[in-house]
Amino acid sequence: MHDTITVGIPVLAILFGILFNQRGLDRLEAMFDRLEKRMETMQSDFSRFYQILGEHSGKIEMMQKKS
C-alpha cells in the first residue's frame, strides 16, 4: 500500500501536468492563429494604402509639371 501511494501520487501529478500543459498549448495556438489573421488583414490594408499612395504621387507629379 505504501509503495502504491509513493508511486501513484507522482504519476498522477505528471499526468495532470501533461494534460494542463496541452490545454495551455491549445490556447497559445489559438492566440497565434488570431494574430496571423490580423497580420494578413494588415498586409492587405498596407498593400491598398501603397497602391493609393502611388496613384496620388503620380497625380501630384503631373500637377507639378503643369504649373
N, C-alpha and C positions, 0 to 999 in steps of 0.2 A: 504494500500500500504506500509506503514511504517513497519507494522508487517511482511509482506511478505519478505521484504528486510532484516529485523532483523533476521528472522528465516532462510530464504533461503540461505543467504551467508554462514553462518556456516555449514549448512547441505551440501552444495556443496563442501565446503572445506574438510569436513570429508569424503565425498565420493571420492574426488580426492586423499586424503591421503591414503585411503584404497586401491585404485587402484594402486597408486605409490608403496605402501608397498608390494603389491602382486607381482609386477614386480621385486622388489628387492629380494624377497624370491625365485622367479623362477631362477634368476641369481645365487643366493647363492647355490641352489640345483644343478644347472648345474656345478658349480665350485667343489662342493663336489663329484659329480659323476666323474669328471676328476681326482680328487685326489685319489679316490677309485680305479680307473683303474690303475693309476700309482703305487699305493701300491701293487696291485695284480701282476703287472709286476715285481716290485722289489722283491716281495716274491718268485716268480718263479725263478728269477735270483739268489737270495741268496740260494735257495734250490739246484740249479745246482752247484753253487760255492762250497757249503759244501760237495756235493757229490764228486766233483772232488778233493777237499782237502782231503777227507777221502781216496780216491784211492791213492793219492800221499803219504799220511802218511804211508799207508801200504807198498808201494813200497820202501820208504825210510828206514823203519824198516827192511825190507827184505835185502836191500843192506848193512845196518849196520851190520847185523848178518853174512853176507858173508865175510866181511873184518876183 
